[in-house]
């Protein structure tokens, strides 16, 4: 009984540590909320390019920033 509880607890903790906000996954990543806030600010400062649809350059910048901090979408 005690072993089962510990296994369930460990699995729950592992799931919380690696999956956040709309499916972002990270293993050994920076804390999600801090990484997201920093990357949102960085992407907002990026000028939009005329060659890409509106918001595409900022989305790419945000996802690249998150990847650099250890987070990716599956």
N, CA, C and O atoms as a GROMACS GRO file, in nm:
protein
  296
    1UNK      N    1   0.082  -0.119   0.000
    1UNK     CA    2   0.000   0.000   0.000
    1UNK      C    3   0.087   0.126   0.000
    1UNK      O    4   0.063   0.219  -0.078
    2UNK      N    5   0.186   0.129   0.086
    2UNK     CA    6   0.273   0.246   0.095
    2UNK      C    7   0.352   0.264  -0.035
    2UNK      O    8   0.368   0.377  -0.082
    3UNK      N    9   0.400   0.155  -0.092
    3UNK     CA   10   0.475   0.162  -0.218
    3UNK      C   11   0.386   0.215  -0.330
    3UNK      O   12   0.430   0.298  -0.410
    4UNK      N   13   0.263   0.168  -0.336
    4UNK     CA   14   0.170   0.216  -0.439
    4UNK      C   15   0.148   0.366  -0.427
    4UNK      O   16   0.146   0.438  -0.527
    5UNK      N   17   0.130   0.414  -0.304
    5UNK     CA   18   0.111   0.557  -0.282
    5UNK      C   19   0.232   0.636  -0.328
    5UNK      O   20   0.218   0.741  -0.392
    6UNK      N   21   0.351   0.588  -0.298
    6UNK     CA   22   0.473   0.659  -0.338
    6UNK      C   23   0.489   0.662  -0.489
    6UNK      O   24   0.534   0.762  -0.545
    7UNK      N   25   0.453   0.552  -0.554
    7UNK     CA   26   0.462   0.548  -0.700
    7UNK      C   27   0.365   0.648  -0.762
    7UNK      O   28   0.402   0.721  -0.854
    8UNK      N   29   0.242   0.650  -0.714
    8UNK     CA   30   0.142   0.745  -0.766
    8UNK      C   31   0.187   0.889  -0.740
    8UNK      O   32   0.175   0.974  -0.828
    9UNK      N   33   0.238   0.914  -0.623
    9UNK     CA   34   0.287   1.047  -0.590
    9UNK      C   35   0.401   1.089  -0.682
    9UNK      O   36   0.404   1.203  -0.730
   10UNK      N   37   0.495   1.000  -0.707
   10UNK     CA   38   0.608   1.030  -0.795
   10UNK      C   39   0.562   1.057  -0.938
   10UNK      O   40   0.612   1.149  -1.002
   11UNK      N   41   0.468   0.978  -0.987
   11UNK     CA   42   0.417   0.999  -1.122
   11UNK      C   43   0.342   1.132  -1.135
   11UNK      O   44   0.354   1.201  -1.235
   12UNK      N   45   0.266   1.165  -1.034
   12UNK     CA   46   0.194   1.292  -1.035
   12UNK      C   47   0.291   1.410  -1.034
   12UNK      O   48   0.271   1.507  -1.107
   13UNK      N   49   0.394   1.401  -0.954
   13UNK     CA   50   0.493   1.509  -0.947
   13UNK      C   51   0.568   1.522  -1.079
   13UNK      O   52   0.595   1.633  -1.124
   14UNK      N   53   0.602   1.410  -1.140
   14UNK     CA   54   0.674   1.413  -1.268
   14UNK      C   55   0.587   1.474  -1.376
   14UNK      O   56   0.636   1.551  -1.459
   15UNK      N   57   0.460   1.442  -1.377
   15UNK     CA   58   0.368   1.498  -1.476
   15UNK      C   59   0.354   1.648  -1.461
   15UNK      O   60   0.350   1.720  -1.561
   16UNK      N   61   0.347   1.696  -1.340
   16UNK     CA   62   0.334   1.840  -1.316
   16UNK      C   63   0.461   1.915  -1.356
   16UNK      O   64   0.454   2.030  -1.398
   17UNK      N   65   0.572   1.853  -1.342
   17UNK     CA   66   0.699   1.919  -1.369
   17UNK      C   67   0.728   1.928  -1.518
   17UNK      O   68   0.809   2.011  -1.560
   18UNK      N   69   0.664   1.844  -1.600
   18UNK     CA   70   0.704   1.840  -1.739
   18UNK      C   71   0.596   1.884  -1.837
   18UNK      O   72   0.623   1.891  -1.957
   19UNK      N   73   0.476   1.913  -1.792
   19UNK     CA   74   0.369   1.948  -1.885
   19UNK      C   75   0.298   2.073  -1.835
   19UNK      O   76   0.248   2.075  -1.722
   20UNK      N   77   0.293   2.177  -1.919
   20UNK     CA   78   0.233   2.304  -1.878
   20UNK      C   79   0.158   2.367  -1.994
   20UNK      O   80   0.182   2.336  -2.111
   21UNK      N   81   0.068   2.453  -1.959
   21UNK     CA   82   0.000   2.547  -2.049
   21UNK      C   83  -0.005   2.504  -2.194
   21UNK      O   84   0.090   2.526  -2.270
   22UNK      N   85  -0.114   2.444  -2.233
   22UNK     CA   86  -0.139   2.403  -2.373
   22UNK      C   87  -0.035   2.306  -2.428
   22UNK      O   88   0.002   2.315  -2.545
   23UNK      N   89   0.010   2.214  -2.346
   23UNK     CA   90   0.093   2.107  -2.396
   23UNK      C   91   0.242   2.132  -2.403
   23UNK      O   92   0.314   2.050  -2.461
   24UNK      N   93   0.292   2.240  -2.348
   24UNK     CA   94   0.437   2.261  -2.346
   24UNK      C   95   0.500   2.152  -2.260
   24UNK      O   96   0.450   2.120  -2.153
   25UNK      N   97   0.610   2.097  -2.306
   25UNK     CA   98   0.682   1.995  -2.231
   25UNK      C   99   0.826   2.039  -2.211
   25UNK      O  100   0.887   2.100  -2.298
   26UNK      N  101   0.878   2.008  -2.094
   26UNK     CA  102   1.016   2.043  -2.066
   26UNK      C  103   1.076   1.947  -1.966
   26UNK      O  104   1.013   1.911  -1.867
   27UNK      N  105   1.196   1.906  -1.994
   27UNK     CA  106   1.268   1.818  -1.903
   27UNK      C  107   1.397   1.890  -1.867
   27UNK      O  108   1.481   1.916  -1.953
   28UNK      N  109   1.413   1.921  -1.739
   28UNK     CA  110   1.530   1.997  -1.697
   28UNK      C  111   1.523   2.141  -1.744
   28UNK      O  112   1.626   2.208  -1.757
   29UNK      N  113   1.401   2.189  -1.769
   29UNK     CA  114   1.382   2.324  -1.821
   29UNK      C  115   1.376   2.426  -1.708
   29UNK      O  116   1.361   2.392  -1.591
   30UNK      N  117   1.388   2.553  -1.747
   30UNK     CA  118   1.369   2.662  -1.652
   30UNK      C  119   1.223   2.658  -1.605
   30UNK      O  120   1.139   2.601  -1.674
   31UNK      N  121   1.191   2.717  -1.490
   31UNK     CA  122   1.051   2.721  -1.446
   31UNK      C  123   0.961   2.781  -1.555
   31UNK      O  124   0.994   2.884  -1.614
   32UNK      N  125   0.849   2.716  -1.580
   32UNK     CA  126   0.764   2.751  -1.693
   32UNK      C  127   0.716   2.896  -1.690
   32UNK      O  128   0.729   2.968  -1.789
   33UNK      N  129   0.660   2.939  -1.578
   33UNK     CA  130   0.601   3.073  -1.572
   33UNK      C  131   0.704   3.183  -1.600
   33UNK      O  132   0.674   3.280  -1.669
   34UNK      N  133   0.823   3.167  -1.546
   34UNK     CA  134   0.928   3.265  -1.570
   34UNK      C  135   0.975   3.264  -1.715
   34UNK      O  136   0.996   3.369  -1.775
   35UNK      N  137   0.990   3.144  -1.771
   35UNK     CA  138   1.032   3.133  -1.911
   35UNK      C  139   0.927   3.193  -2.003
   35UNK      O  140   0.961   3.264  -2.098
   36UNK      N  141   0.800   3.164  -1.976
   36UNK     CA  142   0.692   3.215  -2.060
   36UNK      C  143   0.688   3.368  -2.056
   36UNK      O  144   0.675   3.432  -2.161
   37UNK      N  145   0.698   3.426  -1.938
   37UNK     CA  146   0.693   3.572  -1.926
   37UNK      C  147   0.810   3.637  -1.999
   37UNK      O  148   0.791   3.736  -2.070
   38UNK      N  149   0.930   3.582  -1.983
   38UNK     CA  150   1.047   3.639  -2.050
   38UNK      C  151   1.034   3.627  -2.201
   38UNK      O  152   1.069   3.720  -2.274
   39UNK      N  153   0.986   3.514  -2.248
   39UNK     CA  154   0.974   3.492  -2.393
   39UNK      C  155   0.862   3.576  -2.453
   39UNK      O  156   0.874   3.621  -2.567
   40UNK      N  157   0.754   3.597  -2.380
   40UNK     CA  158   0.647   3.685  -2.428
   40UNK      C  159   0.700   3.827  -2.446
   40UNK      O  160   0.669   3.893  -2.545
   41UNK      N  161   0.778   3.874  -2.349
   41UNK     CA  162   0.834   4.009  -2.358
   41UNK      C  163   0.931   4.020  -2.475
   41UNK      O  164   0.931   4.120  -2.548
   42UNK      N  165   1.014   3.917  -2.492
   42UNK     CA  166   1.110   3.918  -2.603
   42UNK      C  167   1.039   3.916  -2.738
   42UNK      O  168   1.078   3.988  -2.830
   43UNK      N  169   0.935   3.834  -2.750
   43UNK     CA  170   0.862   3.825  -2.877
   43UNK      C  171   0.785   3.953  -2.907
   43UNK      O  172   0.775   3.993  -3.022
   44UNK      N  173   0.730   4.017  -2.804
   44UNK     CA  174   0.655   4.141  -2.824
   44UNK      C  175   0.745   4.253  -2.876
   44UNK      O  176   0.698   4.342  -2.947
   45UNK      N  177   0.872   4.248  -2.842
   45UNK     CA  178   0.966   4.350  -2.887
   45UNK      C  179   1.014   4.327  -3.030
   45UNK      O  180   1.076   4.414  -3.090
   46UNK      N  181   0.984   4.210  -3.085
   46UNK     CA  182   1.030   4.177  -3.220
   46UNK      C  183   0.940   4.246  -3.323
   46UNK      O  184   0.818   4.233  -3.316
   47UNK      N  185   0.999   4.318  -3.419
   47UNK     CA  186   0.917   4.381  -3.522
   47UNK      C  187   0.859   4.275  -3.617
   47UNK      O  188   0.921   4.172  -3.643
   48UNK      N  189   0.743   4.303  -3.668
   48UNK     CA  190   0.680   4.213  -3.764
   48UNK      C  191   0.748   4.228  -3.901
   48UNK      O  192   0.782   4.339  -3.942
   49UNK      N  193   0.766   4.118  -3.968
   49UNK     CA  194   0.824   4.120  -4.102
   49UNK      C  195   0.715   4.123  -4.206
   49UNK      O  196   0.608   4.065  -4.187
   50UNK      N  197   0.739   4.191  -4.317
   50UNK     CA  198   0.639   4.203  -4.423
   50UNK      C  199   0.621   4.072  -4.499
   50UNK      O  200   0.517   4.050  -4.560
   51UNK      N  201   0.721   3.984  -4.495
   51UNK     CA  202   0.715   3.861  -4.572
   51UNK      C  203   0.633   3.751  -4.504
   51UNK      O  204   0.603   3.650  -4.567
   52UNK      N  205   0.596   3.770  -4.378
   52UNK     CA  206   0.525   3.666  -4.304
   52UNK      C  207   0.387   3.716  -4.262
   52UNK      O  208   0.367   3.836  -4.247
   53UNK      N  209   0.292   3.624  -4.243
   53UNK     CA  210   0.160   3.666  -4.194
   53UNK      C  211   0.173   3.735  -4.059
   53UNK      O  212   0.268   3.712  -3.984
   54UNK      N  213   0.075   3.820  -4.028
   54UNK     CA  214   0.078   3.895  -3.904
   54UNK      C  215   0.090   3.802  -3.783
   54UNK      O  216   0.013   3.707  -3.770
   55UNK      N  217   0.184   3.830  -3.698
   55UNK     CA  218   0.205   3.751  -3.577
   55UNK      C  219   0.299   3.633  -3.594
   55UNK      O  220   0.344   3.577  -3.494
   56UNK      N  221   0.329   3.594  -3.715
   56UNK     CA  222   0.412   3.475  -3.739
   56UNK      C  223   0.555   3.494  -3.688
   56UNK      O  224   0.612   3.402  -3.629
   57UNK      N  225   0.612   3.612  -3.709
   57UNK     CA  226   0.749   3.637  -3.664
   57UNK      C  227   0.756   3.633  -3.512
   57UNK      O  228   0.851   3.580  -3.455
   58UNK      N  229   0.655   3.690  -3.447
   58UNK     CA  230   0.654   3.690  -3.301
   58UNK      C  231   0.630   3.550  -3.246
   58UNK      O  232   0.689   3.512  -3.144
   59UNK      N  233   0.545   3.472  -3.312
   59UNK     CA  234   0.521   3.334  -3.269
   59UNK      C  235   0.649   3.252  -3.281
   59UNK      O  236   0.684   3.176  -3.191
   60UNK      N  237   0.720   3.268  -3.392
   60UNK     CA  238   0.846   3.197  -3.412
   60UNK      C  239   0.949   3.239  -3.306
   60UNK      O  240   1.020   3.155  -3.252
   61UNK      N  241   0.956   3.368  -3.278
   61UNK     CA  242   1.050   3.417  -3.177
   61UNK      C  243   1.016   3.362  -3.040
   61UNK      O  244   1.106   3.324  -2.964
   62UNK      N  245   0.887   3.358  -3.007
   62UNK     CA  246   0.844   3.305  -2.877
   62UNK      C  247   0.881   3.158  -2.865
   62UNK      O  248   0.936   3.116  -2.764
   63UNK      N  249   0.850   3.079  -2.967
   63UNK     CA  250   0.879   2.936  -2.960
   63UNK      C  251   1.029   2.908  -2.959
   63UNK      O  252   1.072   2.814  -2.892
   64UNK      N  253   1.108   2.987  -3.030
   64UNK     CA  254   1.254   2.970  -3.026
   64UNK      C  255   1.308   3.003  -2.888
   64UNK      O  256   1.397   2.935  -2.837
   65UNK      N  257   1.255   3.108  -2.828
   65UNK     CA  258   1.296   3.147  -2.693
   65UNK      C  259   1.261   3.037  -2.593
   65UNK      O  260   1.344   3.002  -2.509
   66UNK      N  261   1.140   2.984  -2.601
   66UNK     CA  262   1.099   2.876  -2.510
   66UNK      C  263   1.187   2.754  -2.529
   66UNK      O  264   1.224   2.689  -2.431
   67UNK      N  265   1.221   2.721  -2.652
   67UNK     CA  266   1.308   2.607  -2.679
   67UNK      C  267   1.445   2.628  -2.616
   67UNK      O  268   1.505   2.535  -2.562
   68UNK      N  269   1.494   2.751  -2.623
   68UNK     CA  270   1.624   2.782  -2.562
   68UNK      C  271   1.620   2.766  -2.410
   68UNK      O  272   1.723   2.743  -2.347
   69UNK      N  273   1.502   2.779  -2.353
   69UNK     CA  274   1.485   2.766  -2.208
   69UNK      C  275   1.444   2.624  -2.168
   69UNK      O  276   1.417   2.598  -2.051
   70UNK      N  277   1.438   2.532  -2.267
   70UNK     CA  278   1.410   2.392  -2.238
   70UNK      C  279   1.267   2.347  -2.259
   70UNK      O  280   1.232   2.234  -2.222
   71UNK      N  281   1.182   2.432  -2.316
   71UNK     CA  282   1.042   2.398  -2.336
   71UNK      C  283   1.012   2.381  -2.484
   71UNK      O  284   1.066   2.453  -2.568
   72UNK      N  285   0.927   2.285  -2.515
   72UNK     CA  286   0.886   2.262  -2.655
   72UNK      C  287   0.743   2.212  -2.656
   72UNK      O  288   0.691   2.161  -2.556
   73UNK      N  289   0.680   2.227  -2.771
   73UNK     CA  290   0.546   2.171  -2.790
   73UNK      C  291   0.563   2.034  -2.852
   73UNK      O  292   0.650   2.015  -2.937
   74UNK      N  293   0.481   1.940  -2.811
   74UNK     CA  294   0.495   1.804  -2.868
   74UNK      C  295   0.454   1.799  -3.014
   74UNK      O  296   0.461   1.692  -3.076
   0.00000   0.00000   0.00000
